[in-house]
Amino acid sequence: MTKTKKLIVDELEISLTKVKDEDYICLTDMIKAKDGDFFISDWLRNINTLDYLAAWENLNNPDFNYGEFAIIRSESGGNSYKISVKEWVSRTNAIGITAKTGRYGGTYANVDIAFNFGMWISPEFQLYIVTEYKRLKEIESNQLNLEWDVRRLMTKINYGLHTDAVQKHIIPNSKMSQKNQWIEYANEADLLNVALYGYTAKEWKQSNPELSLKGKNMRDFSSITDLLIMSNLESLNAELIKNKLSKEQRFHYLKKLALEQRDQFNKVDMIKSIKRKDETTYVEIGNLTPEEIEEESKKDILEANKRNLSNFNQKLKKGLNYNPKEEDN
């Protein structure tokens, strides 16, 4: 399991985590909302619950043990019948419910099953938790949309400057035939790749053949921080090319800048530094064209940069005017 998040349902905190990239909700937290002294096993012993769980496993788990399920089902229904989550999992090889130990320990179930459990608690509670879950996924989706939008923007920033510098200052002195001059562009791109990522585009493709066949490249999997640094490296390399520095000299400066900027950017939450439209939305893209999306992102990024620069200037000014003797008075 990975890092645990929290759903807030009617002032009740309910843990949400990932199991093999699927969302699982804590039933141990959810049952606190049910009036009376109940246990998860009370829900599990219900024949309708067992049928639902078996249907879910049928769709999602090829290793589900139907023979054991049939035995369990035949035994259910009596007032004295009980089955624990641990027994259910061990006997049927079920994957829809699992137990987690540690600080956020408890019984967790896939969201589909957790919503069924919520209905057992009460229809109203089930509607509350579904609504809260949808809200959380909307926030996550919006962050992904924002990251996609910023990536799209950053792939354009300074790219023109870089290719223009190669065309004007490297191509004229190239010993390659006109047919092979594209290699000069590729070499300069790889100079940036090695400075930032530590490997060339070819090396990435060799290590990721399946993704490469789908037309993907290393920048498709770069973070916002990576792409911001890459944009700045393109700008710096363009200036270094104009100043006729050798490739070895340029790599030294590029590598140094990449390390310094990564250290600084790692201290900043790139998502949170961009202005929100409201509680759940960073950039509202519903009815915007691609060009309008880009312009909207530019506004937010520029505003964030201006704000950060203003804060930096204030701190710098304060530092320059600092007089230790004043503290003694």
N, C-alpha and C positions, 0 to 999 in steps of 0.2 A: 504493500500500500504506500501511497505517497502522502504529501502534505495534506492535512485535514483542514477543510473550510467549515464555516458555520452558516446554517440557515436559521433565521429568527422567525419562529412561527408562534404567534400569540404570546410573545415574551418568553418563549421556550427556545433555548439554544439546542440545535440539532446538528450533529456532525455530519459532514459530507466528505467522502474521500474517493480515491481512484483505486480500482482493482483491474489490472490489465487494461488500462485506458477506458474503463467503464465507470460511471458514477455509481457509488454505493452510499446509501443513507443509513444512519445509525438507528436501528429499531429500539435499542436500549434507551436512547434519548426520547424517541417518539412515544414510548409506552407511558412516560410520565404524564402525558396529556389525558390518559384514560382514567375516568373516575373509578374508584374502587381498587381492590388489591388484585391486580392481574399480572400475569407473566407472559412472555412470548410463547411459551409452551401451550398456553390456553388457546392462542390463535392457531398454533401449529397442529393441534389435535383435531381441529375442525375439518370435516371431510371436504368441504368446499375449498378450504385453503389448500389441502393436499392436491386436489384436482388442478387448482390454478398453478401451483408450484410445478407439478408434473408437466402441464402444458407449456410453461415457460422453459423448463429444462429440455423438452422435446424440440423446441425451436432454437435453442442456444447451446445445447450440450450433447454431443454425440456419444459421450461416455456414460450417460445417465443409466442407472441400473433399474430397469423397469420391473424386473422380477422382485427385487426388494421393495420397490414402491407398491406393488400389488399386495404384498404381505402386510405392509404398514397400513395400507388403505383398508384392508379387510379387518384389521384389528381396531381401527379408529371408530369413534362414535360412542363408545361406552363412557359412562360417567367417570370411571376410574382410569381410563386410558390417558397416558401422557407420553410424549416423545420430546426429547431435547433437540436443540439445533445441532449439537455435536453428533448425536446419534443419527439424525436425519442425513447429515452430510456424509458420515462415515459409511452408512449402509447403502446410500443411493448414488454416491459420487456427485452429489449436487454442487453446483457452482454459484447458484443464485443467492445463496446466503452463506456468510462466512463469519468467523470470529476474529477479532483483533485484540492483541494484548498491548500493554503499555499505557502511556498517559491517556490516550484517547481510545482505550479498549472498549469492547462491547460487541454486540451482534450487529452486523451490517448486512444490508440486502440491496440488490440491484434496484434502481429507481422504480422499475415496473412493479417489482414485488413490494417495495416500500410503500408505493401508492395504494396497493391492495391492502397492506397492513394498516394504512391510514384510514381506509374506509371501515375497517373493523373497529378502529378506535371511535370514529364518528364521521359521518358524511361531511360535516362542516370542517372538521380538522383536515380531512383529505383534500378539500378544496383549498384550504389555507396553505398546505404544504406544496401542492402543485403550483399555486400562484407564486409562492416564494421561490421555488425552484426555477420556474420560468424567468423570474426577474433576475436571478443570479446568472442564468445562461445568457440572458440578453446583455448583461454587463460584459460577460466574457466575450460574447460575439462582437460587441462593439469595440472592445480592445483589439480583437483580431482585425476588425475592419480598419481601425485606426492604424495598426501596424502595417497592414497591407498598403494603406494610403500613403503612409510616410515612406515606406520602401519604394513605392512607385515614384514619389517625388524625388527621393534621394538618388535614385539611379540616373536622374537627369542633371542634377546639380553638379557642376564642374566637369562633367563628362566631355562637353563640347570644348572647354578650355584645354583639356588634356589631349584629345585627339588633334586639335588644332596645332598644339605645340609640336606633337610628333610629325605632323604633316609638314610644318614649316621649317623645323630645325633638325629633324633626324632623317626624314625621307630624302631630302636633297643630297645628303652625304652618304646615303646607303649604297652598299656595294651589291645589293640584291637586284635582280631583274625586276622590271615593273610588275611582272606577273606575280612575283613572290614578295612584293613590298608589304603585303598584309602581315607578314611575319614580324615586321618591325612593330606594328601596333600590338600584336599578340605578345611580343617580348616585353613591351612596356607595361601591358596589363598584368603580366605575370610578375614583373618586378614589384608591383603594388600588392599582388596576391601573396607573394612570399613575405613581404614586409608586414602585412597584416595577419594573414592566416598561417603562414609557415609552409605553404605548399603551392604548387602551380595548378592551373586549371586542368592540365593533363593528368597530374597525379590524383586530383580529386575524382576525375572521371574513372580512372583505373581502380580506385578504391570504392567507387559507387556505380558499378556498371548498370544496375537496374534503373537507378534514377537518371543516369546519363541517357539511356535509351528512351526515356520518357521526355527528353528535352530539357531536363533540369540541370542547373549548374550551381556552384557553391554559393553564389549570391542569393539564390532562391531560399537558402536556409540560413542566411545571415540575420542577425538581430538588428534592431534599429541602431544600437550603438555601433555595430560593425559598419553599417552603411554610412553613418555620420562620419566615422573615422576615414572610411574609404573615400568619401567625397572630399575631405580635407587633404588626403594624400594625393588625390588627382590634381588638386589646385597647387599643392606644393611642388609636385613633380613637374608640372607645366612650367613653373617659374625656374626650377633648377635646370630644366632642359634649355630654356631660353638663355640661361647664364652659362651654358656649355660645360656643365659639370659632367664628369665621367659617370658611367653607370654604377661603378663601385662607390663613388662619393655620394651619389644620389640615394643608393640603397641604405647607406649609413644614416643619412638624415631622415629618410622615410621610416626606417625601423625605429629610430629614436622617437619620432613624433607619434608613431602608432602606439608604442608602449606608454608614453606620457599621457596621451589622450584617453587610452583605455583606462588608465588608473584614475583619471578625473571623471570620466563618464560613468564608471562603475559606482561612483558616489551619488549619482543622480538617478531618480526614477523617471525614465524618459516618458512613460505614459502619464504620470501624475504632473509632470512639468508642463503639459499642454492643457490649455484651458478647456474646462468642461462646459457643455451646453446646459446640462442639468445633471441630476443625481446619477443617471444611468448612461448618459450619452456624452461622448467626447466630440465627435464630428457627426453631424446629422447628414447622412448620405442618401436617404431614401429616394428623393426625387431629383438628385443632382446629376448633371452630366459628368463624365470623367474630367473635363477641363475645369468645371466648377468645383469638383472635389479637390483638385490640385490647388486651386486658388484658395479654398477654404483652409486647407492644411497649411499653406504658406502663411496665411494670416495668423493662425494659432502658433506656429513655430516661431515666426518673427516676434510676436508679442512675448512669447516665453523667453526668447533670446534677449530682447530688450530689457525685460524685467530682471533676468539673471545678470546682465551686464551692468544695469543700474545698481543692483545690490553689491556687485563686485567693486564698482567704482567707489561706492560709499565706504566699503570696508578698507579699500586702498587709501582713500583720503584720510580716514580715521587713523590708519597705520602710519601714514606720513606725518600726521600732526601729533602723533603720540609723544608725550613728554613724561617720563617716569617721575620727575620731580613733583609733578602736579598731584600724584597719588600720595606723596609724603605730606602734602599741606592739608 
